[in-house]
Amino acid sequence: MHLTGGFSRREFLAHTSCFGVLYALAMRIPLPALAAELADDPRISQTPLVDKGFAAVRKIGKGLYATISDFSKGPTTICNGGFLIGNDAALVIEGFTTPAGAAFQMDALRMVSRVPVKAALDTHYHFDHSMGNSFYGVNNIPLWAHATAAKRIVDSYSPMQGIDKEAVLAPLEKSVKDARSDVERAHAQSDLSAVTIVFQVASSSVLSLPNHPLDPAKLPMSIDLGGLTAVLESHPGHSGTDVIARVPEQNVVYTGDLLFNGWYPVCFDEKATVSGWRETLKKFASFDKDTLFVPGHGQLCGQEGIASIREVFDDIAAQAEKMYKAGVPAVEAQHRYVVPDKFKSFPIFAWGFTIGPAITKLYSEWQAAKS
């Protein structure tokens, strides 16, 4: 979600009421069409099961469905998800941004099956994957997530409830005001816009916590849905709470935000690890060449999507390493990165959520390796 151009502070402040910032940002991120290389994949239905604009559900295998969000059409879901239907039970993936988003996906499931829902899975704790969890709570659907996800939801989002917006945004507004250059000011503005979005969602949501913690030490774990087996795995990278759902027999993987397809990866989380994430993507690259990935954001993809995000990480690391070896301080290096022409179309959620922390984390890793 590239926020760094053509969005003045006056315009920003004019849009901060309700979800104005969210919509202003969303309109810049249309969902690309299904990639040509997937057009002939026999697993993928060319006609969506349902399409509400903000998200469409498409069959992608035997009993497998993907919910692909189009943020430019509204913030009901924002992230991608899906559901898996066996003969005996179903597994739904993601709580989305709103209960309405989770309800939309459940309605789609019920269009094709009446089997009981065994569980809903949050692939990680971030707001756009969990703020709609209350839908599952009121419908008595067990909610699964990484063992630390519930605490991370509480620690991250409960402080945003019952507090004045200005108290949350004041430090970021000061960063915009105190920026030493136009580039730094644009980056600070993008961070302010992003945190405004998170605040608006979190402060208006009922926090509903996962009640079935998944111990990463006990993963991978196979889930038998009746003629369909899903494997839950935990991998490092994006949030420290990341869980994926694989269906090895059909070469389909629901990655959560361990894969941003055609986006700059969000690395801000204190538990995010760039080296760990790159190792996870290397592992994804070793999966079968015909593997179909349902990313956390962006369009469905095959191995070309994995290759692309690995190339993004390689470029960030290459530019950062040159600056590191030249003695450029990390605080300055994070603002010096230049987006290459080939990635100009990749949305950037906010500089301080994506490129900035990726560079500072790489610096920390290199400094730790020296000591």
N, C-alpha and C positions, 0 to 999 in steps of 0.2 A: 504494500500500500504506500505508494510514493507520495509523501506529504510535503516534500521540500521545495516545491515550486508553485508560484502563482496563487498563493493563499495568504493574504495579508493578515496582520494581527486584528485589524478592524473587522475584516470579513470573518475571521475566526470567532471573535467575541460575539459577533452578530448571530452566530449559528450555535452558540453553546447551550441555548435553552433546549429542553427536551432532548431529542436525538438528532438535532441539526447537524452536529459535527459528524455523527455516524453516517448520515445520509450524504453529506457533502463529500466525505471520504469514499463511501461505497460507490458513488456514481463514477468514480475514476477506475474502478476495477471490474470491468465486464469479464464474464467467464469465457475463455476461448472455446471454440468448437471442439468436439471430440477429434483427437488427432487422427490424421489420415491412416497411420499405420494400425490403428485399432478398428477402422471402419469395417474391415473384413473378418474381425475376430468373431467366430461363431458363438462364443460365450455371451457376447454383449448384444442385448436387444437394441435395435436401431430406433425403436419407438419407446419413449419413457412410459412406465406404468402410470405415473402421474407427474404433472409439471405445474407448480404453482408460481413459477417465476423466481421466487427467492430460493427455491430448491426443486430439483427433479429427482425422482427415484427411477432407477433403471435396473433391469435384470442383468446380471453379469456372470451367471453360472447356474448350475442346478441347485436351486434353493438359495441362491446368493443374490443380494440386491445392494446397490450403492445409492446413497443419498448425496447428491452433488449440489452444493450451494452456489448460488450466483449472488454475491454480496451487493452487486450493483442494483439488484431488484429488491433489496430490503434486508434488515438485520435479524429476521426471525430465527435463522439457523446459523449463519455465518460459516461454520465449519462443515466439513463433510462427515458422513457417517454411513449407516447401512444396517442391514439385518440379514440373519442367516436362519433358514427355516428347514428343520428336519422333519421326519415323520412324527416325532413325539413332542418336540419343543422348538422354541425359537430363541435366538439371542439377538438383542438389539444393541447397536453401538452408538454411543454419544448421548449426552444430555442437551447439547446445543446451547444457544444463548438464551432461549426462552422456553417456558413450558409449552407454548404454542408450537415451537419447533419440534419438540419431542412428540407432541400429540400428532403433528402432521405425519411424522414417520410411522407412528403406531397405526394411524388410519390407513397408510399405504400397505403396511403389513397385513392388516385385516382385509384388504381387498383381495388377497391371494391365499390366506390361510387363517384357520381358527385355532391352531394349536396353542397351548399355553406358552406364555413367555417365561423362560427359565430365569432370565436375568437381563438387566441392562448393564452395559460396560462403558464407563468413562475411560477413554484411552489415557487421559491425564487430567490434572486438576484445573487447568486454566479456564478462565471465565467463559470463553466461547464454546467450551465443551461441557460445562457443568452447571451453568446458571439455570438451565431448564430442568434440572434433576427433580424438582418438586412434583413434576408430572408423574414420575415413577413412584414417588412416595405416596401420593394420594390414590394411586392405583395398585398399591401393594405389590409392586414389582421389585424384587431384590436388586440392589444397585452395587455392582462390583467395580473395584478400582484398586490400584496399587495401595499397599498398606499405609503409606504416608499421605495419600491424597486427601483424606478427610481433614487432617490437621492443616495441610497446606491451604485448603479452601478457607478454613476458619481464620488462619493467620493472615491470609492475603486480602480477604474480602470483607470480613466482619468489621474491621476498622473503618471501612468506607460507608458503613451504615449508621445513620443517625448523626452524621457529622456534616458541618457546613462545607459545601463544595470548595469555597475559597481556601479553607484550611488545607485541603488536599492539593490544590492547584497552585497556591502561592509560591512555593519554592520553584516550580517549573516556570511560572510567569517571570520570576526574578531571573532565571537562567536566560530567558529570551531577552530580557531588558539588559542584562550584563554581558551578553555575548560580545566577543572581541572582533568578530568579523561577520560578514554577510552569510558565509557558509555555516559558521557555528550558530548563528541566529536561526537559519533555516532548519538546522538539525534540532535545535532546542524547541522550535515551533512545532516540529513534527512530533516530538516527545510529548509536548503539552496536549496536542490534539489526541494522541493515542491514550494518554492517561485520562483525559476527559471522557473518552468512550468507555474505558474500563469502569470509571467511577459511575457514569450514568447507568450502566448495566448492573453493576454490583449493588449500588445504593437502592435500586428499584426492584431487586430480586429477593425472593425468599430462599435463603441458603438451605439446601437439602443435601445431606452428606451421604456418601457411600456407606452402606451398612454391611458389606461383605468384603473385608480387606483381603487383597491378594498378596501373600508373602512372596517377595521376589525370589527368596531362597528356595521356594517350592515350585517355581516356574522353570521350564515350560509345564503346562498342565493341559491335558486333553479334555474337551467338553463334548460328550456324546449327546447329540440332539436327535438321534434316531436316523441311521443311514447317512448322517452327515457329522463329521468330526471337525471341530475347531480346536486349534492349539493356541493357547495364550502364552505369550512370551514377554519378558521384560528386557529392555535394551537401554543403554545410556545415550544421552545426547541432549534432548530438548528441554526436559523439565525435572528430571530425577524421579518422575512418577510414570514414565511412559510404558504402556502395555499395548502390544499389537495382537491382532487376531489373524491367524493364518489358517487357510484351508489347503494343506499340502496336496491333497489328492486332485484338486482342481487348479493348483498354482495361482491362488488368489490371496492377497494380503491386504488387510485393513491396517494401515500404518499409524493412524493418528498423525501428530505433528512431527514425527520422525522423518516425514517426507512432506516438503512443500514443493509441489510441482509447478515450476515456472514462477516461483516467488523467491525473494531473498529469505533465508531461514531466520526465524526469531530465536535469538540466543541470549536474551536478557536474563533469564531465570538464574537465580543464585546457584542452582544445582545443575545448570546446563554445562556441558563439557564439550568443547570443540573437538578435541582429540577423540573422545569417546564417541561423539556423533559421527565423525568421519569413519571410525572403525565399524559402527553400526551400518553405515551406508555401504561400506566395502562388503559387509556380510550380505546385505540386500542384493548387491551386484553379483554375488555368487549363487543366488537362487536361479532356478531354471530360466532359460532365456525367454520362455513364453509366459513368465509370471505377470499377472495383472495386478497392479497396485491401486488401491483406493487411498489417495493421499489425504492428509488433514485439510489441506487447502489446494485448490487448483483442480484441473481436469484429470480424469482417469488416465493412467499411463502404463507403459511397459518399462523395460529396462532403460529406454532412452531417458525417462524421467529421473531415474537414479543417476545415470551418467551426467545429466545436466546439473543437478544439485551438487554432485561431487566436484564438478568443474567450477561452480560458484565458490565452494569452500576452498578449492585450490587457488583461485584467483585472489580471494581475500588473504589467504595465507602467504601467497607470493608477494603481494604488495606490502603486507605487514612485515614480512621478514626483511625486505629491503630497508624499510624505515627503522626496524629494530637494530639492524647491523650498522645503520648510519647514525645511531644514537638519538633518533627522534623519540621524545617522550611519548608514552602510551596515550596520555590525555590529548596530545596533539595529533598523533598518528591516526586516531579513530576518526578525525575530521578530514584527513588528507586523502583518504581512499577515494579513488575515481571509479565510478561504475563504467565498465567497458561497454562499447557499442552493442555487443551481442547480448548483453543483459539489460539494456535500457528499458525494455518492455516489462521487466520483472517488477511486480509491485514490492514496495518497501513499506512495511507496516508503520515503522518510525525508525529513524536512524539509531536512536538510543535503545531500540529493542532488537535490532538486527546487526548491522555492520559494526556499529560502535562497540558493543560488548563482545562480538566475535574477535575483534582486534585486541581489546584489552585482555580477554581470556587467553589468547595466543601468547601475548607478551608475558602473562603470568606463568604460563606453562614453560616457556623458554627460560625465564628467569629461575624457575624452580629447578629446571634441569641443570642449570649451571652451578647451583649451590649444593 
